[in-house]
Amino acid sequence: MNDRYDAGYGSDPYELVGYDEYGQPIYRQVTPAQPPQQQGYDPYAQQGYQTQQGYGYDPYAQGAQQAPPYDPYGTGVQQTGAGYAPYDPYGQTVVGGQQQSEQPRAAEQTAYIPQQAGPAEDGTGERTGERAPEQTAERTGERAPEQSPERDEREYHTAQFAFVEEPDADSEDVIDWLNFTENRTERREEAKRRARGRLVALAVVLSLVAVGGVGYLWFAGKLPGLSSSSGSKAGTTTASAAQKRDVVVVHLHNTSGGGTSTALLVDNTTTKRGTTVLLPNSLVLTDTDGTTTTLAKSVDDDGSDGTRDALDTVLGTDIEGTWRLDTPYLQNLVDLVGNIEVDTDTDVPDPAAKKKGQAPLVSKGEDRTLSGKMAVAYATYRASGEAQNAQLERFGQVMQGVLRKVSSDPGAATVTVQTLAQILDPSLTDKDLGTFLAKLSDLAKGGDYRTALLPVRADGTLSAEESESVVKDVLGGTAKSPDKDAAVSVSVQNASGTKSDTEDARVVLLNGGFTFLDGGTASAAQTASQVLYADAADKENATEVAKTLGLPTGAVKKGKVSGNADVFVVLGQDYEPSSS
């Protein structure tokens, strides 16, 4: 439907003259005039103007009057001097195909009609508000008038048109959706970039941790296959020797049964590991006067200072102090720390038991709780015929159990040492010992503490290859045993019928400072023991051997000595094993 106002249609005083720059229609007011008498309506306007009753019919008019023809396009018809001409809505009239300038109309007034939108244009550039003659005729059932060729030749100027870009809600939604899609894509790409950055950073951190961990294990000597290999490179040896260690030697004195047990407490401050190194009593040392002796005899004869210096010479260590721990003080120490837990390897009878068959004081088993009395009995127990190393290893178990229960605070550990009321060696003070034990306690509680037995040959000497894992790796020293020829060598043959007597005699002789040689077992038992020497110069040594073994001096005789030994001993049924 055409929304414009056409002049002369009905009583509307406005007619369309054009559109402004915003696309709004512009109308002007027409001066009212007496409408002329109209004749009948001819829709095709082919027979001129005839009087008909219809549109514009005046029933009171006399005779037919000329009326402007009906304009099906709504453009209006104006009367000229030669008749009627089509009306040009842009203010120009067309006469004979030529355009003439519109005469000024003083009486007319241009006006705007609000809320009146101009005709829209379709995709072909035509205004959709105006129907084509063919469409109008198709609807009314009338034949469309032929288009005048003069109309096609009409010229249009750009100033006569205005294009309005009206906001479209749908276009804004599309723009918002495109922005949202673009932003979401950018966020995804940014998230992927951040994820890749995190993965790269994580890979770098893991690589650094792995390299650092391997380097630490290599430096600490914990790398499998490299820590204790006899074919280690010079670099590994240098690293082990350069490590800082604090070493204290502890001597356990059995005040009731006799004998001593010795161990080294080692704190490696470089690798943060602690070790208890058990030293067999048969270890050969060099006495202060240059003569050879054993560890057990040195502890009894030379005291703490002499033994400490002799151990430094043999092991290549630097022992900082000596801790003499008598069995009563060990009992009090265990009670002060609140008992200890030990995996016991044997049943230990009660030394105070008066009858045989009573329940053992310490039962064999895992994670046994030991009081002070039980700990002392277990640490000093040595079964009949058992090697001294078995008792030494039990002492090491008790010491590690004590270290796990001592406070890791230096001040509290010092108070524990002071509570013992023990007279310490001048090389150690209460504070020094308490601080040292607190450090070892921290390592023992963290699982960085172990116990190791120093490998010693049958003659009491050290083998560089066998003892390397302890002497070099743990102590950072070098094994240097004195010449075994400097000590009196004693060959022992067992003729008592008791197999364990050989081991007992070996320990006793080594503890006495002699070199032990195994002479085997006799084919037949012998009632009395014999101590033989081949050279008169060795008679005095033979007499000393008899005393050491607890044999009478009458058993010393000159005779044949087998092998390279200085003295030959035959153990008879009269031999009584030592209890130490």
VOGU-3710 file (C-alpha; in Angstrom, 3 decimals, decimal comma):
1> mndrydagyg> 0,000/0,000/0,000  1,231/3,452/-0,790  1,543/5,512/2,373  1,893/8,903/0,790  -0,709/11,657/0,550  -1,743/12,481/-3,018  -3,041/15,934/-3,876  -6,589/16,024/-4,948  -7,429/12,693/-3,351  -10,290/13,201/-0,981
11> sdpyelvgyd> -9,959/16,307/1,117  -6,299/15,951/2,115  -4,599/19,408/1,828  -1,038/17,971/1,503  0,838/16,556/-1,404  4,272/14,823/-1,638  7,102/16,885/-3,063  10,154/14,661/-2,285  12,402/13,214/0,490  14,957/14,809/2,728
21> eygqpiyrqv> 18,504/13,609/3,441  17,216/11,184/6,078  14,777/9,531/3,739  11,725/11,148/5,270  8,952/12,355/2,910  8,406/16,077/2,378  4,901/17,377/1,757  3,481/20,760/0,983  0,120/22,298/1,715  -2,183/22,901/-1,217
31> tpaqppqqqg> -4,563/25,885/-1,284  -8,137/24,571/-1,314  -9,991/25,234/-4,586  -13,477/24,592/-5,849  -13,346/21,131/-7,311  -14,598/21,082/-10,897  -17,373/18,873/-12,112  -15,944/15,486/-13,002  -17,157/13,120/-15,533  -17,220/9,404/-15,327
41> ydpyaqqgyq> -14,139/7,482/-14,368  -12,248/5,840/-17,199  -9,615/3,573/-15,703  -7,636/3,344/-18,962  -7,830/7,040/-19,855  -8,004/6,140/-23,592  -11,189/7,941/-24,695  -10,459/11,348/-23,231  -12,628/12,710/-20,486  -16,236/11,627/-20,388
51> tqqgygydpy> -18,900/12,271/-17,906  -19,493/9,144/-15,789  -20,881/8,538/-12,421  -18,146/7,265/-10,182  -15,133/8,816/-8,717  -15,479/12,593/-8,678  -19,187/12,442/-9,825  -21,280/15,522/-9,079  -24,982/14,626/-9,169  -25,944/18,310/-9,212
61> aqgaqqappy> -23,711/19,329/-12,079  -25,341/20,369/-15,331  -23,649/18,783/-18,244  -20,341/17,126/-18,505  -17,311/18,959/-17,380  -13,751/18,206/-18,007  -11,947/16,488/-15,111  -8,380/15,373/-14,768  -7,885/11,710/-15,636  -7,328/9,194/-12,887
71> dpygtgvqqt> -3,700/8,630/-12,213  -3,221/5,000/-11,175  0,402/5,695/-10,088  -0,506/8,416/-7,650  1,700/10,987/-9,281  -1,034/13,508/-9,881  -1,986/15,404/-13,044  -1,643/19,111/-13,427  -3,467/21,306/-15,820  -1,391/23,297/-18,215
81> gagyapydpy> -2,269/25,777/-20,880  -2,537/22,967/-23,411  -4,406/20,556/-21,142  -3,364/18,239/-18,365  0,181/16,968/-17,808  1,531/14,357/-15,386  2,515/15,657/-12,028  6,140/15,422/-11,027  6,475/14,867/-7,259  9,844/16,659/-7,271
91> gqtvvggqqq> 8,320/19,972/-8,169  8,755/19,873/-11,995  6,244/19,441/-14,756  6,767/17,519/-17,946  5,386/19,024/-21,111  6,051/17,266/-24,410  8,929/15,225/-22,927  10,792/18,341/-21,694  11,227/19,417/-18,132  10,327/22,971/-17,127
101> seqpraaeqt> 11,216/24,685/-13,929  8,461/24,800/-11,406  7,042/28,242/-10,956  7,194/29,600/-7,488  4,054/29,248/-5,614  3,742/31,990/-3,119  0,614/30,550/-1,620  2,046/27,098/-0,966  3,845/26,101/2,243  6,225/23,218/2,722
111> ayipqqagpa> 5,536/21,054/5,747  6,691/17,816/7,335  4,342/15,103/8,409  5,787/13,318/11,441  5,767/9,531/11,698  5,476/9,328/7,912  8,210/7,112/6,499  9,303/7,410/2,928  8,975/4,560/0,510  11,659/1,928/0,970
121> edgtgertge> 13,809/0,625/-1,824  14,012/-3,023/-2,787  17,080/-4,777/-4,133  16,579/-3,291/-7,596  16,813/0,301/-6,388  13,066/0,982/-6,800  10,878/2,293/-4,056  8,811/-0,542/-2,732  6,059/1,763/-1,579  4,953/2,347/-5,189
131> rapeqtaert> 3,402/-0,513/-7,086  4,219/-1,145/-10,672  1,350/-0,643/-13,106  1,373/-4,341/-13,911  0,962/-5,291/-10,256  -1,860/-2,778/-9,773  -3,658/-3,964/-12,818  -3,234/-7,593/-11,796  -4,935/-6,920/-8,491  -7,819/-4,855/-9,857
141> gerapeqspe> -8,323/-7,025/-12,880  -7,819/-4,082/-15,209  -5,357/-3,723/-18,027  -2,244/-1,821/-17,072  -1,654/1,349/-19,015  1,300/1,437/-21,299  4,247/3,246/-19,895  5,089/6,402/-21,658  8,534/6,496/-23,222  8,814/10,016/-21,903
151> rdereyhtaq> 8,862/8,584/-18,349  11,860/6,352/-19,089  13,849/9,283/-20,277  13,503/11,061/-16,948  16,793/12,080/-15,439  17,609/11,609/-11,765  20,257/13,327/-9,710  22,016/12,027/-6,609  20,769/14,979/-4,617  17,235/13,696/-5,102
161> fafveepdad> 17,971/10,492/-3,086  18,990/9,851/0,470  20,024/6,515/1,934  19,430/5,838/5,573  21,356/3,202/7,512  18,912/2,146/10,125  20,257/0,089/13,066  19,450/-3,561/12,802  19,152/-5,681/15,949  20,009/-8,811/14,034
171> sedvidwlnf> 23,230/-7,309/12,709  24,236/-6,311/16,245  23,608/-9,879/17,422  25,773/-11,199/14,614  28,563/-8,791/15,527  28,312/-9,776/19,193  28,440/-13,475/18,262  31,510/-12,910/16,061  33,216/-11,003/18,877  32,355/-13,771/21,343
181> tenrterree> 33,656/-16,463/18,991  36,849/-14,518/18,359  37,412/-13,908/22,076  36,788/-17,564/22,927  39,246/-18,683/20,251  41,845/-16,269/21,562  41,305/-17,547/25,101  41,775/-21,120/23,942  44,978/-20,259/22,139  46,237/-18,361/25,179
191> akrrargrlv> 45,393/-21,327/27,420  47,298/-23,643/25,076  50,315/-21,328/25,115  50,269/-21,187/28,909  49,965/-24,977/29,128  52,917/-25,435/26,808  54,916/-22,973/28,878  54,101/-24,858/32,076  55,099/-28,185/30,531  58,411/-26,775/29,387
201> alavvlslva> 59,081/-25,256/32,820  58,158/-28,538/34,539  60,465/-30,503/32,261  63,330/-28,123/33,022  62,738/-28,351/36,790  62,570/-32,166/36,711  65,784/-32,308/34,704  67,579/-30,059/37,179  66,289/-32,117/40,128  67,409/-35,362/38,481
211> vggvgylwfa> 70,880/-34,005/37,708  71,217/-32,573/41,200  70,068/-35,825/42,810  72,527/-37,931/40,822  75,306/-35,488/41,596  74,525/-35,601/45,307  74,426/-39,415/45,335  77,742/-39,523/43,507  79,335/-37,023/45,859  77,958/-38,805/48,945
221> gklpglssss> 79,123/-42,176/47,673  75,554/-43,563/47,619  75,351/-44,167/43,903  74,995/-47,930/43,326  78,086/-49,530/41,855  80,355/-46,583/42,631  80,423/-46,198/46,413  82,444/-49,237/47,438  84,086/-50,458/44,260  87,717/-51,404/44,663
231> gskagtttas> 88,400/-49,994/41,242  87,130/-46,545/42,063  88,642/-43,648/40,262  90,962/-41,180/41,923  88,233/-38,553/41,872  85,965/-40,683/44,074  88,796/-41,372/46,520  89,584/-37,692/46,752  85,958/-36,865/47,408  85,778/-39,439/50,218
241> aaqkrdvvvv> 88,989/-38,209/51,842  87,842/-34,585/51,659  84,647/-35,272/53,589  84,387/-33,866/57,111  83,925/-36,383/59,901  83,611/-36,211/63,666  84,832/-39,414/65,385  84,599/-40,493/69,031  85,788/-43,858/70,362  83,690/-45,563/73,060
251> hlhntsgggt> 84,976/-48,356/75,326  82,411/-50,508/77,119  83,938/-51,943/80,317  82,181/-54,990/81,750  82,676/-54,368/85,449  81,102/-57,657/86,524  82,327/-60,198/83,960  85,489/-58,489/82,780  86,553/-57,579/79,264  85,999/-54,595/77,035
261> stallvdntt> 84,200/-53,806/73,786  85,240/-50,942/71,500  83,395/-49,017/68,785  83,897/-45,817/66,816  80,966/-43,358/66,565  81,283/-41,511/63,247  79,336/-38,427/62,162  79,956/-37,596/58,498  78,902/-33,951/58,367  79,391/-33,832/54,586
271> tkrgttvllp> 77,091/-36,702/53,592  74,830/-36,335/56,656  75,231/-39,999/57,617  76,260/-41,676/60,837  77,969/-45,010/61,465  78,991/-47,188/64,384  82,207/-49,025/63,460  82,779/-52,115/65,621  86,458/-52,888/66,348  87,361/-56,489/67,247
281> nslvltdtdg> 89,604/-56,928/70,287  92,029/-58,945/68,174  92,975/-55,888/66,088  96,757/-55,557/66,181  98,086/-52,165/67,236  101,471/-50,638/67,844  102,167/-49,824/71,470  103,626/-46,529/72,648  107,052/-48,149/72,989  106,903/-49,513/69,450
291> ttttlaksvd> 105,978/-53,083/70,340  102,906/-54,765/68,913  99,818/-55,344/71,005  96,106/-55,930/70,624  93,205/-53,560/71,047  91,947/-55,312/74,178  95,354/-55,250/75,849  95,954/-51,641/74,813  92,699/-50,524/76,459  93,732/-52,205/79,715
301> ddgsdgtrda> 97,398/-51,225/79,705  97,802/-48,022/77,735  94,670/-46,161/78,743  92,517/-43,916/76,573  95,223/-41,670/75,175  97,556/-44,494/74,102  94,751/-46,511/72,526  93,368/-43,483/70,700  96,768/-42,704/69,190  97,335/-46,344/68,213
311> ldtvlgtdie> 93,947/-46,486/66,450  94,728/-43,296/64,548  97,962/-44,908/63,337  96,365/-48,150/62,176  93,167/-46,701/60,658  94,437/-43,331/59,480  91,685/-41,509/61,375  91,546/-38,480/63,626  89,677/-39,470/66,775  88,559/-36,390/68,688
321> gtwrldtpyl> 87,733/-37,934/72,058  87,308/-41,078/74,160  84,095/-42,063/75,985  84,586/-44,688/78,658  81,218/-46,308/79,318  81,117/-48,768/82,209  78,198/-51,195/82,294  76,448/-49,502/85,283  76,390/-46,212/83,358  75,056/-47,970/80,273
331> qnlvdlvgni> 72,230/-49,350/82,393  71,411/-45,897/83,754  71,589/-44,347/80,257  69,036/-46,811/78,865  66,709/-46,174/81,798  67,043/-42,385/81,328  66,047/-42,473/77,664  63,040/-44,692/78,450  64,165/-48,190/77,366  65,200/-49,191/73,848
341> evdtdtdvpd> 63,912/-51,480/71,084  66,254/-54,113/69,609  65,904/-57,136/67,306  67,582/-59,728/69,532  69,343/-62,725/67,912  69,480/-65,050/70,923  68,043/-65,761/74,350  70,096/-64,234/77,156  69,888/-65,888/80,578  69,593/-63,857/83,716
351> paakkkgqap> 73,071/-63,526/85,293  71,446/-63,420/88,726  69,522/-66,684/88,200  70,374/-69,319/90,810  68,808/-72,276/89,065  69,136/-73,514/85,537  66,083/-73,674/83,326  64,633/-70,354/84,425  63,098/-68,007/81,859  65,687/-65,946/79,987
361> lvskgedrtl> 66,129/-62,325/80,875  66,085/-61,397/77,161  64,085/-63,421/74,649  65,007/-63,820/71,027  62,759/-61,878/68,652  62,136/-58,721/66,685  61,572/-55,310/68,208  62,153/-56,372/71,794  61,918/-53,692/74,451  64,963/-53,732/76,710
371> sgkmavayat> 65,346/-52,032/80,050  68,714/-50,911/81,349  69,504/-54,247/82,999  68,373/-56,223/79,947  70,373/-53,992/77,591  73,590/-54,549/79,571  73,045/-58,324/79,672  72,405/-58,463/75,923  75,342/-56,162/75,016  77,869/-58,235/77,005
381> yrasgeaqna> 76,509/-61,725/76,364  78,738/-64,255/74,606  77,614/-67,827/74,372  80,000/-70,738/74,939  82,190/-71,291/71,883  80,826/-68,166/70,210  83,129/-65,744/68,439  83,833/-62,420/70,074  82,408/-60,628/67,048  78,914/-61,925/67,878
391> qlerfgqvmq> 79,026/-60,212/71,263  80,489/-57,100/69,632  77,572/-56,902/67,182  75,077/-57,087/70,078  76,868/-54,163/71,681  76,479/-52,249/68,407  72,725/-52,972/68,387  72,362/-51,560/71,885  74,321/-48,426/71,023  72,169/-47,704/67,972
401> gvlrkvssdp> 69,033/-48,289/70,043  70,279/-45,750/72,599  71,023/-43,180/69,900  67,468/-43,491/68,564  66,089/-42,616/72,008  68,462/-39,802/72,977  67,049/-36,326/72,383  68,018/-34,598/69,139  68,199/-31,300/70,999  71,797/-30,576/72,058
411> gaatvtvqtl> 70,716/-28,983/75,307  68,471/-31,888/76,335  71,122/-34,441/75,334  73,691/-32,596/77,434  71,361/-32,749/80,439  71,081/-36,528/79,944  74,880/-36,874/79,956  75,167/-34,722/83,057  72,502/-36,767/84,812  74,694/-39,860/84,473
421> aqildpsltd> 77,187/-38,187/86,829  79,964/-39,930/84,973  83,575/-38,819/85,131  84,479/-38,330/81,492  87,803/-38,455/79,782  89,507/-35,038/79,616  89,228/-35,189/75,837  85,426/-34,772/76,106  83,246/-32,415/78,122  79,591/-32,886/79,006
431> kdlgtflakl> 78,547/-30,338/76,404  80,758/-31,804/73,684  79,466/-35,329/74,259  75,843/-34,179/74,523  76,029/-32,170/71,301  77,722/-35,066/69,506  75,106/-37,597/70,653  72,279/-35,238/69,629  73,618/-35,097/66,062  73,899/-38,872/65,865
441> sdlakggdyr> 70,415/-39,208/67,311  68,975/-37,034/64,581  70,619/-39,235/61,933  69,490/-42,459/63,607  65,883/-41,281/63,814  65,948/-40,258/60,150  67,225/-43,648/58,960  70,668/-42,316/58,018  72,583/-44,419/60,537  74,082/-47,907/60,254
451> tallpvradg> 76,462/-50,285/62,027  79,527/-51,820/60,352  82,065/-54,400/61,552  85,731/-53,794/60,747  87,078/-56,855/58,871  90,151/-58,250/60,658  92,249/-61,250/59,653  92,842/-64,234/61,908  96,189/-62,814/62,947  94,619/-59,462/63,871
461> tlsaeesesv> 95,924/-57,515/60,900  93,960/-55,562/58,319  93,656/-56,268/54,632  93,547/-53,157/52,474  91,060/-54,778/50,072  88,798/-56,311/52,717  88,710/-53,291/55,003  88,419/-50,649/52,271  84,625/-50,358/52,563  84,998/-49,332/56,209
471> vkdvlggtak> 88,417/-47,742/56,573  88,340/-45,644/53,405  84,625/-45,079/52,766  83,414/-44,654/56,349  86,489/-43,425/58,186  88,200/-41,733/55,247  91,540/-43,295/56,232  93,988/-45,907/55,048  94,611/-49,274/56,688  98,178/-49,599/58,002
481> spdkdaavsv> 98,690/-52,650/60,201  102,023/-53,150/61,953  104,377/-55,900/60,740  103,006/-59,195/61,991  106,573/-60,482/62,449  107,061/-58,008/65,256  104,673/-60,008/67,472  105,297/-63,488/68,838  103,475/-65,976/66,628  101,714/-68,862/68,330
491> svqnasgtks> 100,404/-71,942/66,524  97,519/-73,707/68,324  96,440/-77,336/67,835  93,194/-78,537/69,423  93,487/-81,879/71,247  90,847/-81,258/73,905  87,958/-82,751/71,987  86,010/-79,472/72,156  85,958/-77,640/68,861  85,187/-74,220/70,351
501> dtedarvvll> 88,413/-74,242/72,371  90,393/-73,219/69,294  88,368/-70,048/68,811  88,586/-69,195/72,477  92,362/-69,640/72,518  92,673/-67,490/69,413  90,812/-64,615/71,036  92,779/-64,887/74,245  96,109/-64,930/72,461  95,231/-62,026/70,207
511> nggftfldgg> 94,030/-60,033/73,161  97,348/-60,839/74,806  99,269/-59,324/71,921  100,306/-62,541/70,245  99,898/-63,555/66,645  97,616/-66,567/66,243  98,238/-69,392/63,766  95,727/-72,220/63,378  97,469/-75,590/63,877  94,382/-77,655/63,168
521> tasaaqtasq> 92,862/-80,499/65,244  94,759/-83,478/66,686  93,777/-86,987/65,645  93,362/-88,083/69,269  92,402/-86,317/72,462  95,110/-85,466/74,950  94,740/-85,101/78,699  97,359/-82,424/79,452  98,151/-79,309/77,507  101,647/-78,496/76,226
531> vlyadaadke> 103,484/-75,265/75,381  106,603/-75,939/73,250  109,406/-73,717/72,019  112,299/-74,607/69,701  114,790/-71,837/70,442  115,976/-71,063/73,951  115,410/-67,393/73,212  111,715/-68,135/72,933  111,403/-69,789/76,336  110,325/-66,574/77,969
541> natevaktlg> 107,737/-66,023/75,262  106,442/-69,575/75,746  106,065/-68,988/79,463  104,074/-65,799/78,761  101,833/-67,728/76,382  101,080/-70,328/79,043  100,085/-67,648/81,522  97,906/-65,952/78,944  96,028/-69,215/78,250  95,683/-70,036/81,915
551> lptgavkkgk> 97,955/-73,091/81,714  100,483/-74,091/84,388  104,114/-73,174/83,846  104,959/-76,899/83,973  103,401/-77,264/80,557  106,226/-75,197/79,029  108,767/-77,491/77,391  111,372/-77,408/74,690  110,271/-79,298/71,657  109,460/-79,312/67,977
561> vsgnadvfvv> 107,600/-76,314/66,662  105,743/-76,706/63,400  105,557/-74,060/60,713  106,873/-70,590/61,107  105,547/-70,126/64,646  107,687/-69,115/67,576  105,649/-71,145/70,091  103,536/-74,246/69,556  100,548/-74,973/71,856  98,611/-78,244/72,175
571> lgqdyepsss> 95,301/-77,751/73,968  94,456/-80,706/76,207  91,386/-81,635/78,208  92,727/-79,599/81,127  92,251/-76,353/79,176  89,546/-74,089/80,573  88,086/-71,543/78,129  88,217/-67,930/79,135  84,959/-66,214/80,162  85,997/-62,882/78,714
//
